Structure formats: C-alpha cells, structure tokens
Amino acid sequence: MDAARLAIGTLTIFRVRVHRVDRRVAGRAMLLAPAVGVLVGVPASLPLVVPGMPPLLAAALAMGVLAVLTRGLHLDGLADLADGLGSGRPADRALDIMKKSDIGPFGVITLVLTLLVQVSALSALSPGPALLPESVPESWPGVPLPADAPLTAPYALVTACVAGRLALTWACRAGVPAARPDGLGAMVAGTVRPAAVWPATLAALAVTALLGLAAAGFPLTPDTLTALMAPDASGATPAGGEVVRGLDVLYWSEEPSPALALQPALVLPVSLLVGLGAALLLLARAGRRLGGITGDVLGALVETATAATLVTCALLA
C-alpha cells in the first residue's frame, strides 16, 4: 500500500499518508505509475463529453484539468529541462540552471509549443456535431459520423496519460543513474528491476487495447451522450441505426463495421508505443548531456510521451 500511496502522492495533487519511503518502495511506486495515468486521465476527460462544448475549448479545458491534477509539476519539469539543454552549458551548469525557479526563453517556447500540440491533437479527436442547415427537409436521412469516429478523445487522453507514466517506469529502471546525489531523481533512479519493466509495459498495452475495443463499441462524444438521452418520436431511446433530431443537430448512431471496430484497438497501443519511444529518445539525450535523470527530466518525459501519443492518435485515427 505504501507504494500505491507514494505513486499517487508524488504524481497527483491528492494528499496521501505514506508510512515508509525508501528506494524499494519508490521502485514499486514507479511500477504503478501507469495506473496513476488512468486515475488522472479519466477525470481530465470529462470536459470532452460535455454536450455543446466546442472541441477546441473542450481539449483546452481537459489539458487544464490534467495540469491541475498533477500540480503542473510535469510541465514545470519540461520547461526546466528545455532551459538546461538549450543553454549549451556543461552538465553541472545546466543542472544549476534547471534548479532555478524562473523559466527562460527555451522553457517558455517549449512549454507553449507542447501545450499547443497536445490541445490541437486532442481537439482533432473530438468530432463536433453535424449542424442541420435550415434548408434540409424533415425527411433528411441523417448525417453519418466520419470513419474515424469510434476513436474519440477521452480514450486517447487516457492512453496518453498511461504512456506518460509508463515512461517513468522505463526511466527508473536499473542502469539509469541519477544526475544529482539528491532530489526525486536520486530517490527513484535505478529502482525498477529490468525484468519488471516488460510486464508493466504489456499490462499498459493490454489496457489500451481494451480501451480501443470500448471506443469501438461506445464512442464517448457529446453527440453519443445526447443521442442516448434524447427520446425519439415514440418516446423511446434511439437504438443503433436511427437518427436523433434535436436542437437543429442530427446524430447518426449506426453500429460501425467490424473492420472499423477493430481499428481503435490497434491505434491506441501503437500510439502508446510511439509516445514511449519519443520519451526514451529524450531520456537518452538527457542522459548524455546531464549524466542521468532528475525530477525535471522525469516530468519532461511525461509531457513528451503524452504529446507524442496524442499526435499519433490524431494521425492514425
């Protein structure tokens, strides 16, 4: 239980009491980090299913909720690492720059671009409702959703959160040193056994595959929720293949074909692997420049994996 509490207390805004904190507990906490991704990803997805919410605004609010749930620590780490690597100074000087409380130009630019990429990719996965023009007759048969509709933003965001925390598991495996003798990096560096990394990765892939299957069967969009709640002419809830008309919006709830139903189950795991790969590339770069990991490096890995996963979801979907 101490490992789960440490993972939650370290990676989220929630306050928990941890009775024992040592490197063994820290290693177990980093193994549980992907599960924390689900814990923060689900509530962060709520703005994405609010009926009537514009996709871009919903995506921005979702990323804002995610930042609040993580206390903004990962974003702060991303900015600090950008300043350290962008300074071009030797490792010891770069580490000193990263410890400063202010943010330099490299940090600001990296932070803004990363958030823009995350919000843009997430909004691209949030299909807006099909507005019904006034000239369309009452007998209009309906507006089908695009072929990529089964993969919706909430599932992609949860997958991206899992990918970001899985990057922590890999960064804390044995053989990856700490860049400083103190701090969070020193506490967790090298605490995860290499043999335990692969089961954690397979578990994360399995979870994202299940999320993909769920996305195919029940796409979480404002349109879907509105269609489920809106009664048809006979007063019954609309079933698959029927058209729901309300507030000048048409919704098509036809069941996807089997080929489309399988697509999200592949897109989400592939996106997770791409996000993890992007984080590992950054980890290798930080390791060469700084000599190991710090808390800032870990935060930057989370945001990098999150962004790369969302972008891959948007491209593949």
C-alpha positions as a printed Julia matrix, in Angstrom:
317×3 Matrix{Float64}:
   0.0    0.0     0.0
   2.9    2.38    0.65
   3.96   2.06   -2.99
   0.5    2.95   -4.29
   0.24   5.86   -1.88
   3.68   7.12   -2.85
   2.8    6.93   -6.54
  -0.42   8.87   -6.01
   1.15  11.41   -3.67
   4.12  12.03   -5.97
   2.31  12.13   -9.32
  -1.0   13.78   -8.42
  -2.44  16.61   -6.37
  -4.08  14.2    -3.94
  -2.63  14.17   -0.43
  -1.97  10.7     0.99
  -0.1    9.47    4.02
   2.9    7.23    3.31
   4.26   5.31    6.28
   7.53   4.16    4.71
   9.57   5.8     1.95
  12.73   4.15    0.7
  14.17   3.09   -2.64
  12.37  -0.25   -2.6
   9.01   1.42   -2.09
   9.96   4.04   -4.71
  10.66   1.3    -7.25
   7.26  -0.26   -6.7
   5.66   3.17   -6.93
   7.24   3.75  -10.34
   5.93   0.37  -11.48
   2.44   1.55  -10.52
   2.87   4.89  -12.28
   0.9    3.82  -15.42
  -2.1    3.06  -13.21
  -1.91   6.63  -11.92
  -2.23   7.69  -15.55
  -5.7    6.15  -15.6
  -6.51   7.85  -12.3
  -5.79  11.33  -13.67
  -6.83  10.66  -17.26
 -10.44   9.73  -16.54
 -11.44  12.94  -14.69
  -9.4   15.04  -17.13
 -11.54  13.63  -19.96
 -14.82  14.95  -18.53
 -14.77  18.27  -20.46
 -14.52  16.27  -23.67
 -18.0   14.77  -23.22
 -19.88  17.92  -22.21
 -22.72  18.43  -24.73
 -22.42  21.64  -26.71
 -18.76  22.2   -25.81
 -16.65  23.27  -28.84
 -13.89  20.68  -29.45
 -11.01  23.14  -29.11
 -12.35  24.57  -25.86
 -13.05  21.09  -24.51
  -9.5   19.99  -25.33
  -8.01  23.06  -23.65
 -10.09  22.51  -20.53
  -9.16  18.83  -20.44
  -5.45  19.63  -20.54
  -6.03  22.3   -17.9
  -7.72  19.79  -15.6
  -4.84  17.39  -16.18
  -2.32  20.1   -15.23
  -4.24  20.82  -12.03
  -4.45  17.12  -11.12
  -0.67  16.83  -11.48
   0.06  20.17   -9.8
   1.74  21.3   -13.01
   4.93  19.5   -11.94
   5.43  17.72  -15.25
   5.02  20.92  -17.23
   7.45  22.67  -14.89
   9.96  19.87  -15.42
   9.58  20.15  -19.18
  10.32  23.87  -19.09
  13.3   23.43  -16.77
  14.82  20.68  -18.9
  14.4   22.79  -22.03
  16.27  25.64  -20.35
  19.03  23.3   -19.2
  19.52  21.56  -22.53
  19.06  24.76  -24.51
  21.71  26.61  -22.53
  24.51  24.61  -24.14
  26.41  24.69  -20.86
  28.3   21.76  -19.28
  26.28  19.29  -17.22
  26.91  20.88  -13.82
  25.99  24.35  -15.06
  22.95  23.06  -16.91
  21.75  21.36  -13.72
  22.15  24.62  -11.84
  20.04  26.39  -14.45
  17.33  23.73  -14.1
  17.19  24.25  -10.34
  16.32  27.94  -10.67
  12.7   28.86  -10.05
  12.4   31.13  -13.07
  11.76  29.97  -16.65
  13.94  31.09  -19.53
  13.09  31.58  -23.21
  13.76  27.94  -24.14
  11.4   26.8   -21.41
   8.63  29.2   -22.41
   8.82  28.26  -26.09
   8.89  24.53  -25.35
   6.02  24.78  -22.89
   3.8   26.78  -25.24
   4.51  24.56  -28.25
   3.94  21.36  -26.3
   0.61  22.56  -24.93
  -0.45  23.73  -28.38
   0.39  20.34  -29.85
  -1.43  18.49  -27.09
  -4.57  20.61  -27.3
  -4.62  20.6   -31.11
  -4.22  16.83  -31.34
  -6.87  16.24  -28.69
  -9.35  18.6   -30.38
  -8.78  16.8   -33.68
 -10.05  13.65  -31.99
 -13.21  15.39  -30.77
 -15.71  15.31  -33.66
 -18.17  18.18  -33.44
 -21.88  17.68  -34.07
 -23.19  17.87  -37.61
 -25.28  21.03  -37.77
 -28.54  20.79  -39.66
 -28.99  23.59  -42.21
 -32.38  25.27  -42.32
 -32.87  24.19  -45.94
 -32.62  20.47  -45.17
 -36.07  18.85  -45.24
 -37.53  16.95  -42.32
 -37.05  13.69  -44.23
 -33.25  14.12  -44.29
 -31.91  10.6   -43.58
 -29.18  11.66  -41.2
 -25.54  12.69  -41.11
 -23.18   9.75  -40.62
 -20.14  10.26  -38.48
 -16.76  10.04  -40.23
 -14.95   6.72  -40.39
 -12.66   7.68  -37.54
 -15.5    8.4   -35.12
 -15.04   5.24  -32.98
 -11.69   6.55  -31.68
 -12.74   9.51  -29.59
 -10.79  11.97  -27.49
 -11.45  10.6   -23.97
  -9.94   7.21  -24.79
  -6.96   8.84  -26.48
  -6.34  11.12  -23.49
  -6.39   8.24  -21.01
  -3.98   6.34  -23.27
  -1.68   9.36  -23.43
  -1.71   9.66  -19.63
  -0.8    5.97  -19.31
   2.01   6.4   -21.85
   3.44   9.37  -19.95
   3.6    7.45  -16.68
   4.92   4.31  -18.37
   7.86   6.46  -19.45
   8.62   6.94  -15.76
   8.78   3.2   -15.26
  11.34   2.9   -18.03
  13.34   5.92  -16.87
  13.68   4.49  -13.36
  14.91   1.06  -14.41
  18.24  -0.25  -13.2
  21.17   1.11  -15.2
  19.81   4.66  -15.5
  21.74   6.82  -13.0
  20.7    9.97  -11.19
  22.23  13.25  -12.35
  22.33  14.61   -8.8
  23.01  12.93   -5.45
  19.79  14.37   -4.02
  16.23  15.12   -5.1
  13.49  12.99   -6.64
  15.78  11.65   -9.35
  18.19  10.23   -6.78
  15.29   8.63   -4.9
  13.84   6.72   -7.85
  16.77   6.24  -10.26
  17.61   2.59  -10.81
  14.86   1.32   -8.5
  12.85  -0.65  -11.1
  14.16  -4.1   -11.96
  14.55  -4.59  -15.75
  12.58  -7.82  -15.52
   9.61  -5.89  -14.14
   9.58  -3.26  -16.87
   8.27  -5.57  -19.57
   5.26  -6.9   -17.62
   4.31  -3.31  -16.81
   4.56  -2.43  -20.5
   2.49  -5.43  -21.57
  -0.14  -4.55  -18.96
  -0.3   -0.99  -20.29
  -0.67  -2.28  -23.86
  -3.46  -4.61  -22.77
  -5.31  -1.79  -21.03
  -5.06   0.46  -24.07
  -6.25  -2.36  -26.34
  -9.3   -2.77  -24.09
  -9.85   0.97  -24.26
  -9.77   0.7   -28.05
 -12.38  -2.04  -28.04
 -14.51   0.06  -25.71
 -14.11   3.05  -28.03
 -15.38   0.96  -30.94
 -18.42  -0.21  -29.01
 -19.24   3.02  -27.22
 -17.57   6.18  -28.55
 -17.6    8.82  -25.81
 -18.65  12.04  -27.52
 -21.2   14.72  -26.64
 -23.19  13.51  -29.66
 -23.29   9.98  -28.3
 -24.46  11.07  -24.86
 -27.06  13.42  -26.31
 -28.34  10.68  -28.6
 -28.62   8.25  -25.71
 -30.61  10.71  -23.62
 -32.87  12.09  -26.35
 -36.17  10.23  -26.92
 -37.4    9.58  -30.43
 -40.88  10.36  -31.73
 -42.37   7.39  -29.91
 -40.72   8.44  -26.63
 -38.15   5.63  -26.66
 -34.42   5.99  -26.5
 -32.93   5.75  -30.02
 -31.23   2.49  -30.98
 -28.47   1.72  -33.46
 -29.09   2.95  -36.96
 -31.69   5.57  -36.03
 -31.44   9.3   -36.46
 -31.88  11.61  -33.49
 -33.05  15.13  -34.16
 -32.81  17.82  -31.53
 -31.62  21.42  -31.28
 -31.02  21.5   -35.05
 -28.42  18.73  -34.81
 -28.5   15.32  -36.42
 -26.81  12.31  -34.86
 -26.23   9.0   -36.58
 -25.89   6.05  -34.24
 -25.3    3.31  -36.76
 -23.06   0.5   -35.5
 -19.55   0.58  -37.04
 -18.43  -2.17  -39.32
 -16.23  -4.94  -37.86
 -13.2   -3.52  -39.67
 -13.7   -0.12  -38.09
 -14.46  -1.68  -34.73
 -11.0   -3.25  -34.62
  -9.13  -0.12  -35.6
  -9.03   1.67  -32.22
  -7.81  -1.5   -30.53
  -4.71  -1.19  -32.71
  -4.39   2.59  -32.83
  -4.22   3.12  -29.08
  -1.47   0.55  -28.3
   0.57   1.71  -31.29
   0.2    5.31  -30.15
   1.32   4.34  -26.66
   4.46   2.71  -28.07
   5.23   5.78  -30.18
   4.8    8.03  -27.16
   7.06   5.78  -25.09
   9.65   5.77  -27.88
   9.67   9.57  -28.03
  10.19   9.74  -24.27
  13.05   7.24  -24.42
  14.76   9.32  -27.1
  14.56  12.34  -24.82
  15.8   10.22  -21.92
  18.85   9.2   -23.93
  19.55  12.82  -24.84
  19.19  13.99  -21.24
  21.37  11.14  -20.02
  24.19  12.1   -22.37
  24.0   15.81  -21.53
  23.3   15.66  -17.8
  24.68  12.29  -16.79
  21.35  10.86  -15.6
  17.83  11.73  -14.55
  16.37  14.37  -12.26
  12.82  15.17  -11.23
  12.7   17.7   -14.08
  13.78  15.07  -16.59
  11.03  12.75  -15.38
   8.42  15.49  -15.77
   9.64  16.26  -19.27
   9.37  12.58  -20.21
   5.74  12.52  -19.09
   4.79  15.53  -21.2
   6.77  14.32  -24.21
   5.13  10.89  -24.17
   1.7   12.47  -23.69
   2.13  14.81  -26.65
   3.57  12.13  -28.96
   0.77   9.71  -28.09
  -1.97  12.25  -28.79
  -0.36  13.27  -32.08
  -0.1    9.63  -33.17
  -3.72   9.01  -32.25
  -4.78  12.04  -34.29
  -2.74  10.91  -37.3
  -3.68   7.24  -37.25
  -7.35   7.73  -36.43
